Amino acid sequence: MDPVIELVSTGDEVLTGLITDTNAGWLSQRLLEQGWQVRRRFTVGDDKADLVELFEQRSHHADIVIVNGGLGPTSDDISAEAMAEAAGVSLALNQHWLEVMQEKYNSRNRIMPESNIKQAMLPEGAELVDNPVGTACGFAVQHNRALFFFTPGVPSELKKMMDEEILPRLRSRLGQQGRSQVQRYFLFGLSESGLSDRLDSLPWPKGITLGYRANAPTIELKLIIDTDDHEAIAQAETQLLEQVGSHLVARDELTFDALAAQLHNRDLVIFEDASGGRLTDTLHTLTAEFEGHYLAGLPDSADDLAQWLKGSGRTITLAIGAEGPQGIPLALLTEQGCEAQTLKMHFRDPLMRRRLLAFAAFDMLRRHQQGLPVIIDYDILPRSEQVSLPR
């Protein structure tokens, strides 16, 4: 049976939305990467009675509870007090952590404030969880069924402690790897709602669910797998790939190492207008082997941009023109000829417009290098013009 893992985020600022709780999302994803799915997440303000009640309640239902926040030196940092009260024990000074904090202050030629002593007060019987970065140590407490881990709210401290201290303890307790796994697919040109319409009505094997994450300009589609049936996993992946087709731009990670290798010594040239240099920035993440030009006043139609590129005398050239009555033209000139299209841009945010334009042009180049049709229909960027000219 899979372990029941739950997360608790604490703090009035998190509960009221003054701070976005990115830690909980990161924890859920990090645990899923290890094969463990988080079952439930809770958010509680700086109210000790509420925390005590929640800790006691979850101690009877969960196997692992990871609590984030409330370990600082101020009066509203009450996670340790609440856990001690829930477990029916007192707080006790952890002399080792007090000395660690004092040494950290001494190394900076500073005097440790008296208020920091609070961060060394842990529930009796708690196991200290080292924090090599900050002054808030973590700790672990077994209470009833659940093993509680307490972590600081500072993201950099949480992540280091999770990877170096807590995950090794979880592997020791739960096994090296959970059964769950995630396969990631990065798509371009499909809307999240359109993708959902394609996929959600299909029958998926038992133990396999879908997850969506819009992260413009791409959508991350996840197969969340909680089964050992390899035939079912293969069936699910085949069904998914049939639906997304060549909109798939990357798997597992949004990287393009193979494309970067293909562009080596290709004398690629870039011209861009409406994208404001974003295409150049995108390609710089892959390779420095190209010549980039940001020019105002490039042609504003697919035919004119294609004709202009043909006259440039270049070998392989990618261009984004100026915005015109029909939209914004994009063109790719290769040894075989020039393919151009004009895309309608319905997004108003300037940065979003530039990112989508740059990725659409990049996608034309990617598709050419992979031997796919250079131009396809995009749900999010309707095409108003298409031109194909021989070399």
Order of alpha helices (4+ residues) and beta strands (2+ residues): beta-alpha-alpha-beta-alpha-beta-alpha-beta-alpha-beta-beta-beta-beta-alpha-alpha-beta-alpha-beta-beta-alpha-beta-alpha-beta-alpha-beta-alpha-beta-beta-beta-alpha-beta
